[in-house]
């Protein structure tokens, strides 16, 4: 029998997957809530699901050690070992940042996990101390920023990415913040440049420096964003 996959079927599958993400992680939007009580409740939930993931990882590691003498492919055929691995993977699907790891290949713009990738980045941008205490993963931050730095996002995502660039340029540098230049170039617009120009004229010295540098690079798309380029730009600004 030949099955025909229609656009309607694809759309239906996408909606189902989006609902599955929301069922597992909808609570996580509380991590970026303005209300500190709501954020605190989300942090309690996060601690719970991360604890489940750690426990599942511990059981998997124990089974890995016990079945290691089997070697290679035989180990991965062991039922108990496979079950422990499946339970670890499943537990991670309910936790951040675990659920964002091992993204399937394909266009990130159609990935149903994209809202949660943006949530994770917004959490780090808006509440960096809470993010650092409860879910610090610099490698995940870097990979997500690089993944989302593509053109032709929908308007809602473009606005969110523009917001993130605006937030990040106004603070003291944090690990991997330099990656946001990729995002700025991907969503370059009159709106973004207007926000950066406002930041570059502000009383905030971090904003003036960072926003000015991003604007300078936006006008020079061929120039790489390297430490050397940054240092040269700072030196030139200091000379006036």
N, C-alpha and C positions, 0 to 999 in steps of 0.2 A: 504494500500500500504506500502511496506517495502522499506526504502531507505538504500542504501549501501554507507557508507562514505569511500572513498578510500584515500590512501596516497596523491594522486594528488589533491584531493579536500581539504584535510587538508593543503597541501602546498599552494594552491591557496588562501584559507582563511587567512593563515598567511601573505601572500604577501599583500592582501587587507588591513589587519589590520595594517601592517607596513606602508603602504601608508597613511592610515588614521592618524596614529601618526605623520608622517612627514608633512601632510597637516596642522595639528593643531599646531605643535610645531617645525617644521623645522627651524624657525627663531631663536630658542633658542641656536643653535650652535654658533651664534654670541656672546653669553655670554663668550665663552672661546677663542674668536679670539685673535690673537696677535695684530691686528690693533685696537687701542683705539677708533677710529671713529666707527668701526663696533660694538665694544662692547657697545659704548654709544647708538647706534641706537637700539641694542637689549634690552638695559635697558629701553629705552623709550617704546618699544613694551611690555616689561614685566609689566611696570607700568600700561599700558593701560588694559591688560588682567587681571591683579590682581585687578584693580579697578572694572572691570566688575564682577569678582567673588565676591568681597566684596559687591557690590550692590545687586547681586542675593542672597547672604547670608542675607543681611538686609531685603529683601522682604520675604524670607523664615521665618526668625525669627518673622517678623510682623504677618504673617499668622499663625505661630505656636502659638503665644499669643492669636490671635483672635479665633482660633479653639480649644484651650486648654480645654474649658468647655465641648466639645464633649466627651473628654476622650478616651484614648487607641485606639482601633481599629477603632472606629468611626471617630476619627481625621484623620487617614490615609486613610479613604474612601472619605474624603472631596475633591471634584475636584480641588478647588482653592489651597488648601494646597498641594495636590499632584503635581499640575503644578508648584508651586513655588519651591518645592523640586527638581523636574526634571530640572528646569531652573538653579538652583544652581549647581547641579551635572554637567550639561552640560557646564556651564561657567568654572568650575574648570578643565575640560578636556583640555582647551586651555591655562592653566596657570601652572607655576611651583612655589612651589612643589606640588600643588593641584592634578595635573594629576597623580602623583606617589603614591597617597594614595589609600588605599583599593585595593591593587593588588589582582587579582583573584587567587584562590588557584591553585597550580601547579608548575611545574619546572620553576624556574626563567630563566634558560638557554634558554628556548623557548618563554619567554615572549617578546612580541613585544615592550614593553616599556623599555626593558633593556638598549638600547642605551641612553635613556633620564635619566635613573637612573645614569648611568655612567657619563653622562654630568653634572648632578647636583653635583655629588661628585667631578668631575674634576674642576668645577667652584669654589667650596669651597676650593679645594687644591691649585689652581693656582692664584685665585683672592679672597682671604679670606675677604678682607675689603669690596669689592663690594657685595659679597655674604651676608655678615653680615648686610649691610645696606638695601639690597633689598629683601632678601628671607631667613632670618635666621630661621631655624627650626632644632634645635639640635636633636630632637626626630626622625625627618625624616632622617637626616644624619645617626644616629645610626642604625635605622632599615634597611636602604638600605645597609650599610656596612655589617651588619649581613646577609642580604639576599644574597648578591653577593659572600659571602665567602664560596663558594662550589667548589669542585673539578670538573675537566673535562669540563671546559669552552672551547670554541673554541679558536684558537690561537690569534685572534684579541682581544678578551675580556681578555684573560690571559695577553697579553702585556699591555693593558690599566690598568689592576689592578696592574701589576708590576710597571708601571709608577707611579701610585698613591702612592704605598708604598714608592717608592724612594723619591717622592716629600715630603711626610708627615714626614719622618724621619729627613729631613734636616731643619725643622723649629721648633720654640718654640711650646710647646704643646698647642693645641687648644682642646676645649671641644669635647669629644668622639673620639679623635685621637687614643686612646688606642685600640679601636675596630679594627684598621687596622692590629693588630697582627693576627686576624682571617683570614684576607685576605692573609697575608704573608704565613701562614701555608697552606692555600688552594691552593696557586699557587707556592709553594716552588719549586725552580729550580736552576740550575747552574747560569742562567742569573741573577735571583734575588739576589742570594748570592754574585755574583760578584759585583753587584751594591752596595749592603750593605757593603761589605768589602771595596770598594772604599770610601764610605761615612764615614766608621769608621776610616779611615786613613786620612781624610781631616782636614783642619784647622778650620772647623766649629764645635764648641763645642757641639751644639745640635745634629748635624749629628753623631759625634763620639759616643755620649752617646746613642742616640736612636737606631742607626744602630747596635751598639754593643749589646744592649739588645735584639733586634729582632733576631740577629744571635744566641745569646746564647739560646733563647727559641726555635728557629728552630731545634737546636741540642737536645732539650729536650721536645719532643711533649707531654710527660706526665705531664709536669709542667704547672699549671694554670697561666694565666696572671692576677695576682691580684696586688693591691697596695702594699700588704705586700711583695710579691715576688720582685716587682720593688724596693722597699726601701732596701731590703736585698741585691739585686744586686748592687745598687748604693753604699751601705756601703762597700761591698766587693771590688768594683772597687776603692773606695777612699783609702782603706788600701793597694792597690797595689797587 
